[in-house]
């Protein structure tokens, strides 16, 4: 089964600038947040396509089951939400 550490390692290798990755585990679900300046120029659909494409490439379809969601933020979006 996919662990927090494994998911973080894969997301850290995303082809984006300065990724900051946080992964939380809630029972058997993994929820991740990736913040990168590269996301500022992408809409949410393109961000999600980039992240999930990378996850599928690195882990395969069947390992993705425990991943509940991956939030994708640009640094300014995080500051505005706080």
VOZAPA-925905 format. One record per residue (C-alpha): residue number from 1; residue in one letter; x, y, z. Coordinates in nm, 3 decimals. Example, Ala and Ser with C-alpha at 12.3 -4.5 7.8 and 13.67 -1.06 7.14 Angstrom:
<rs>
[r 1 A [1.230 -0.450 0.780]]
[r 2 S [1.367 -0.106 0.714]]
</rs>
This chain:
<rs>
[r 1 X [0.000 0.000 0.000]]
[r 2 X [0.118 0.352 -0.083]]
[r 3 X [0.265 0.536 0.216]]
[r 4 X [0.285 0.907 0.300]]
[r 5 X [0.659 0.898 0.243]]
[r 6 X [0.628 0.734 -0.098]]
[r 7 X [0.364 0.981 -0.214]]
[r 8 X [0.574 1.276 -0.095]]
[r 9 X [0.879 1.145 -0.280]]
[r 10 X [0.684 1.111 -0.604]]
[r 11 X [0.525 1.456 -0.571]]
[r 12 X [0.863 1.609 -0.485]]
[r 13 X [0.979 1.489 -0.828]]
[r 14 X [0.705 1.677 -1.017]]
[r 15 X [0.841 1.873 -1.314]]
[r 16 X [0.754 2.210 -1.155]]
[r 17 X [0.958 2.489 -0.995]]
[r 18 X [1.027 2.468 -0.621]]
[r 19 X [0.754 2.224 -0.520]]
[r 20 X [0.654 2.234 -0.155]]
[r 21 X [0.475 1.909 -0.073]]
[r 22 X [0.274 1.818 0.234]]
[r 23 X [0.101 1.482 0.273]]
[r 24 X [-0.148 1.393 0.545]]
[r 25 X [-0.287 1.051 0.627]]
[r 26 X [-0.642 1.010 0.756]]
[r 27 X [-0.693 0.639 0.829]]
[r 28 X [-0.638 0.485 0.484]]
[r 29 X [-0.668 0.804 0.277]]
[r 30 X [-0.382 1.025 0.167]]
[r 31 X [-0.439 1.395 0.104]]
[r 32 X [-0.158 1.601 -0.043]]
[r 33 X [-0.094 1.967 -0.109]]
[r 34 X [0.159 2.079 -0.368]]
[r 35 X [0.250 2.446 -0.386]]
[r 36 X [0.462 2.573 -0.676]]
[r 37 X [0.518 2.900 -0.860]]
[r 38 X [0.469 2.699 -1.181]]
[r 39 X [0.099 2.663 -1.101]]
[r 40 X [0.040 3.038 -1.126]]
[r 41 X [0.022 3.018 -1.505]]
[r 42 X [-0.202 2.708 -1.512]]
[r 43 X [-0.572 2.669 -1.447]]
[r 44 X [-0.690 2.402 -1.203]]
[r 45 X [-0.766 2.144 -1.473]]
[r 46 X [-0.414 2.172 -1.617]]
[r 47 X [-0.259 2.153 -1.269]]
[r 48 X [-0.455 1.839 -1.188]]
[r 49 X [-0.371 1.682 -1.525]]
[r 50 X [0.000 1.747 -1.466]]
[r 51 X [-0.003 1.604 -1.114]]
[r 52 X [-0.218 1.297 -1.186]]
[r 53 X [-0.031 1.224 -1.508]]
[r 54 X [0.294 1.223 -1.310]]
[r 55 X [0.145 1.002 -1.039]]
[r 56 X [0.016 0.749 -1.293]]
[r 57 X [0.349 0.747 -1.475]]
[r 58 X [0.547 0.690 -1.156]]
[r 59 X [0.310 0.467 -0.959]]
[r 60 X [0.066 0.308 -1.203]]
[r 61 X [-0.313 0.319 -1.180]]
[r 62 X [-0.355 0.062 -0.905]]
[r 63 X [-0.131 0.234 -0.649]]
[r 64 X [-0.341 0.553 -0.663]]
[r 65 X [-0.635 0.409 -0.466]]
[r 66 X [-0.536 0.555 -0.126]]
[r 67 X [-0.499 0.909 -0.267]]
[r 68 X [-0.813 1.102 -0.181]]
[r 69 X [-0.708 1.436 -0.333]]
[r 70 X [-0.410 1.648 -0.430]]
[r 71 X [-0.451 2.022 -0.383]]
[r 72 X [-0.246 2.232 -0.626]]
[r 73 X [-0.171 2.590 -0.525]]
[r 74 X [0.042 2.877 -0.643]]
[r 75 X [0.221 3.057 -0.356]]
[r 76 X [0.000 3.368 -0.380]]
[r 77 X [-0.313 3.156 -0.351]]
[r 78 X [-0.192 3.007 -0.025]]
[r 79 X [-0.121 3.351 0.122]]
[r 80 X [-0.460 3.485 0.011]]
[r 81 X [-0.641 3.192 0.175]]
[r 82 X [-0.464 3.248 0.507]]
</rs>
